[in-house]
Amino acid sequence: MIRQFLCATALAGGMLLSGCGGGNANNAAAGGATVTTTLTLTNGSGRAVNKLDASPHGTANWQTNIIPGMRDLAPSGNLQFTFSHPEGQCRYDFIAYTNTGTLEMNDRNICERPEVYIRENP
């Protein structure tokens, strides 16, 4: 079984770097290395976000609070954070937590587009 490791650390700024390696965008290669990608989190909702969870798309393997120490991210706010994941594992589902509920972002390919845009659920 592939051991999946996710971690995130808020960054003060810097350029976006895509640390995703090759491989299938849907699944991690067996025995693959762990890579780090710098993602931009943008809050396009009308609510402050105080926590973000992630899971490889289509699984229930949720990694909670992937941005340790995250304070409320105001509407229209953004921040950058590093995200470690198995090389080739590019598709993720995210859940953003607010004081009034959750917002889901499903099937985001972080290797092709290293950002998570939070919006109100349709």
N, C-alpha and C positions, 0 to 999 in steps of 0.2 A: 504494500500500500504506500502510496506517495505521502510523505509527511509534508503537510502544508504549514507554512510559517508566515504569519502576517504581523507586521509591526508598523507603527507610524510615529513620526516625530514632527511636530510643527516646526516649520522653518521660518526664519525672519524674511526670507526672500530668495532671490536667485533665479537662474534660468531654468526652464523646463528641460528635463533630460529624460529621454526614453531609455530605460534600462532593460526593457524587455528584449529577450533574445529571440531567436527563430523558433520554429516549431509550430504546431497546430494551435490556432487561436482559440480553439474550444477546450482543449485538455492539455494538461502538463505532461511532458514526456516522462516516462518512468525513470526514476533515478536522476532526474534533472537537477541542475543547480538552482540555488535561490538567487534572484536578481532584485534590484531595488529600482523603483520607478518614482519620480517626483510627480505628484498629481496636484492639480489645482481644484479646490473645492469652492464652488460658487453657489451662493444661496439666492436662487431666483424665486423663492417662495415669499409669502408675506409674514412668515413666522421666524423667530429666532431658533436656530438649531444648536443643541447642546451635546449631541453625541452622534457618532456615525459607526455603524456596523457593516461588515462586508462578508460575502460568501461567494465561492466560485459558483457561476451561473448554474442553476438547476439543481443545486445541492442544498442540504440543510446544515452545512458545516460553517455555521456563523462564528466569526471572530468579532468579539464585542469591543467597543470603545477603541477603534483603531487609531484615534488621535488622542493619546493620553494628555490630560491637562487641558483639553479643549474647553474654552469658555464659550458662552453664547456667541454664535456667528449671526450677526444681524442680517435682516433682509438686504439684499444687494451686496452683502459683504463677500469677501473671498479670502482664502489662505492657501498656502502650499504646504504639503506634507509628503514625507517619504513613505513608500508602501513596499514592503518586501513580500515577494510571492515566488512560487516555483516558475522557473524559466518556461515559457510557452503557455502558461496559464494566464490568459488575457481577458477572458470574459467573466465579469463579476456582477452580482446583485448587491445593492446598497440599501440600507434603511437609515434614514435620518430621524432623530428623535427631537421633538419640540415639547414645550410645556403643555400643548393641547393634543398631542398624538404623534403619529409617525407619517413619514413620506417615503415612498419606495421608488427606487430607480433600478430597473431590471435590465439585464443583458447589456452591460456597458463594456466595450472593448477598450481597456486601458492602454493597450499597446499601440493601437491605431490612433487613439485620441486620449491623451493622458489628463483627463479631467472628469470631475463628477459634478454635474449641474443638478442642483436640487430645485424641483418645481412642485407646485401643488399637484396632487394626484388627480387625473382626469375623472 
